[in-house]
Amino acid sequence: MKEICIIKAPTNLGLKEPATGIEPGAKLFPEKLLQQNFAERINVTKIDEVISPAYQTVIDPESKVRNADLVREYSIKLSEAVKQNLSKNYFPIVIGGDCSILIGNTIALCSTGNYGLFFLDGHTDFCLPEHNLSTSAAGMDLAIVTGNGHDKLTNIFNLKPYIKEENVFCVGNREYSNGVEKIIKESKINYHSLNALRKTGIKKIVIDFLLMIDNNNLNGYWIHFDVDVMNDEIMPCVDSRAEDGLFYEELDQILKPLLKSEKAMGIDITIFDPTLDPNKKIIKEFSNKISEIIK
């Protein structure tokens, strides 16, 4: 792996309020993770931060997406930081924050070539406001980065799509209601639910993804890691909990070979809400386990 840098991306702009007048806590994750000696564990000394605009809850009348203008503004700033580090041959670990940070990360990539995406998430995040499932960018980030939705977020710098649908593996979804699977199955995305992942086998899914990167002549790929893909028993500190999910042993089998490849360009880690972990037990274990996987 290349030399790693960390980019703190403490934004809640892509999330709705957990309760009226209460701001989500995901923006606290970067600092709280670093307080667990995460950077030291993976031998990182270069740490950048992209400050987010203040949290709001305004639904944009054009795109129908919450805080769309602010998400766009932040995505541009984040893309510049990621692109700068990529140009210096760093491997960025971008710590959110919510899943809308994927927009800035993929803008940085696509401005320099054609890339794939391994989307590891407990949800598909492949819906739009018209599906009446979400008005939050964090709930539609995969749709946005693949060019689905209003140009305000999907076509920044006229780069639409940031990642082509056929160059995406969406892995780990365990939300089977509300028609979310039907929507993504009608796309060109390579979709593997949690059940399908276990039935097919982790090793085969990872190999198939890496073969796709080569067969499609891609420059490389990005990894999106939403911690809500993890088993609820070991990761309850998320905004949208569900039963089951991946254990650390399974994450190890997925992430290690993906991170080891020279085609891996970077990874983002999102959605952990430290306010739901008052005794710091969960974040301490997460820092220990994930640092072992990365280094």
N, C-alpha and C positions, 0 to 999 in steps of 0.2 A: 504493500500500500504506500501511496505517496505520503509526504509529511502532512499531518492533520492540522487544521485550524478549526477553531470554534467561532461560530457567529451567533450571538444571542439575538433572538427575534421575539421580544416580549410583547406580543400583540394579542388583544382580545377582539379585534374589530370584526372578525368573521363569526362571532358567536352571539347568541341572544342572551338576555339576562336570565340567570337561573331563577330569579324571583324579582318582582318589581322593585326597581331602585338598587339592585345588587349587581355589581360588576363581576363577571366571571374571574376566576383566579388563575387561569392558564398562563397569563402573562408573567406570573411569578416563578414559573418552572425553571427558566434558564439560571437565575441567580441561586435558587434553592438547590438545583442539581450541582452547580459548581461549589456550593458550600459543603457538599459531600465528597470533595476532593476528586471529582470526576475528571477534571483536566489533568491533574497530576497522575491519576491512574493510567491515563492513555498517553502520557508524556507530551502534552500540548502546552505550549507557552504563548502562542499567538491567539489572542481572544479579541474579537471585534464585537460591536453591538450596533444594531440599527434601531434607534428609538422610534416608537410608534406614536402616531397622533393620539390624542385623548379619546377614550372610549365614548361612543354614542350609540343610539339605537334607532337611527333614522332610516326608514325604508326609502330607497331611491325611486322616484316616480318613473324614471326611464327604464331601468333594468329590473326593478322590483326586488333588488337585493339590498339587504341591510348594510348601511355604511359603504355603499359601492364606491363613492368618490374617494373616501379615506382608504379603502382597501386598495384601490388603484394607486393612490399616492404612495402608500407604504410598499406595495409590490415593486414599484419602480426603484425606490430607495434600496430595497433589499436586493433586487436584481443587480444593482451596481456593485454592492458589496460582494456578492457571490461571484460575479464576473471578474472582479478585480483579483480575488483570491484564486480563482481558476486560472487566470492568466499567469499567475506566479507559481503554478503547478502545485498548489495546495489541494488537499482533499477536505472540503468544508463539511463540518457537522453543524447544521443549522438547528438550533434548539428553540422551538416555539414555547409558548404561543399556540395559536390555533392552526388548523389545517390550511387556512387561506395563504399561509406562507409558501405553499407549493407554487402559487402563481409566480411570485418573484423568482423562486429558484429555477423554474422551467424557462422563464423569460431569459435568464442569464445563459442557460444552456443553448437554447434554440437560436440565439443571436450569433452563435459560433459554429453551428453544425446541426446534424440530424441525430436525435437521441431517443432512447427508450426510457420507460418508467416501470419500476417494480413498485406497485402500489399496495402496501401492506396495511390493511385497515379493517376494523370490525364492521364497517359500513362501506357501501359502494361509493358514496358521495357523488353519485352520477344522476342527479336530478336537477330540475330547474323550477323556478317559481310556478310555472304553469302546471306542474305535477302536484301542486298543493301539499308538498311534503316538507319544504324548507324555504325560508327567505334569507338564510344565512350563508355566506360564502364558504364557511367551513363545512357546510353540508352539501356543497355542490362543487368542491374544488376540482374533482376529477373531470366533471363535465366542462368546467371552465377551461382547464389547461388543454383539453382536447378539442376546443373550439366550439363548444355548445353553449349557447346563451348570448346575451347582449354584448356587442362589441366593446362596450366600456371596459369590460374585464377580459374578454376573450381575444381582443385584437389590439392590445397595447403595442405601440411601435409598428403596427401593421404586420405582426409576426404570427398571426393566427394560422394554424393551431400551433401552440408551443410544443406539443407532443401529438403525433398522429395516433388515432385510436388503435390502429393495428400494431403499434409499437408499445402497447401497454399490457402488462399483466396485472389484473386486479385480484388480490389474493386475501382470503381470510374473512370475508363478509359472513355474518351470521344473523343478519336481519332479513327474514324471509317473507315478511308481511308487506302490506302497502304497495305491492306491485313493483318494488325496487328491482327485483331480479329481472322481471320482464323488460324493464327499460334498458338495462345494461346488456341483456342478451340480444337485444335488437341492434346493438352497436357492433363495431368491429373489434372491440376490446376482448382480449383473452381473459375470460372470467373464470375464477376458481373460488367457489365459496369455501367456508371452513370445512364443511362436510366433504366436498369434492377434493379438497387439498389432502385430507387424511385418507380418503379412499384411493386416490391416485398415487399418493406418496410424495412427501416433501422433496426428496432427492430428484425425482423425475420432473416435478414442476420447475425447480431451480435450473436443472439442465436444459429443459425446454425453453426457458426464458433466455438463457445464455446462448443457445443455438439460434433463437430468433434474432438476437442482437447481431450475430454474425451473418445469418442468412439475409437479413434486411440491410446489410452493409451500413450499420449505424456507427456513429463515432464513439458511442458509449451509452451510459444510462445513469439515471438518478434513482435513489431509493427513498420512498416515502414511508415512514414508520409512525403510524398513529398508535399510541399505547393502548387505545381501547380495543385493539385486536387481541390483546392479552386476556388470559382467563380472569374472570371477574373475582375469583377468590384471591388472586395475587395482585390484581390491579383494579381496585374499586374507585380510584381517584380520577374519574372521568365524568364528563357531563352527560353521557348517554350510555348507561350501563346495560349489559345483557348477559344472560347465562352463558357458560362455557367460554371458549376462547383458547388461545395458544399459551402453553407453558414455556418457561425459560428454555427447557431442553429443545423444544420445537423451534423457538426463535434462534437458538444456536445453529440448528441445522439449516435454517433459511439464510440467516444473515452472514454467517462466516464465509460461505463460498461466494456470496454476492460481493462482500467487502474485499475479498481476496483478489478478485479479477482486476486486471489492469484497465478494463473498460468501465469500472465503477468511478463515477465523477464526484459523488457526494451523497449525503443522506440528510434528511430532516427528521426530527423527533418531535411529536406534537401531543397536545391535549392534556397532559398531566396537570391536574389542579392541586397544588400543594395545600390549599385551604381545606381539602378533604382528607388530609394526612397530618393531623395536628401533632402526633407524636413522632413524626418523621420516620416511622418504621418502614413504610412502603418505598419512599424515595431512597432510603439507605440501601435497601436490598436491590432496588433498580440500578443504582449507581454501581454497586458491586458486580452485579450479574452482567450488565450491558458493557461495562468497561472490560470485563474478561472476554466478551465476545469480540469486541472491537480490536483489542491490542494483540 
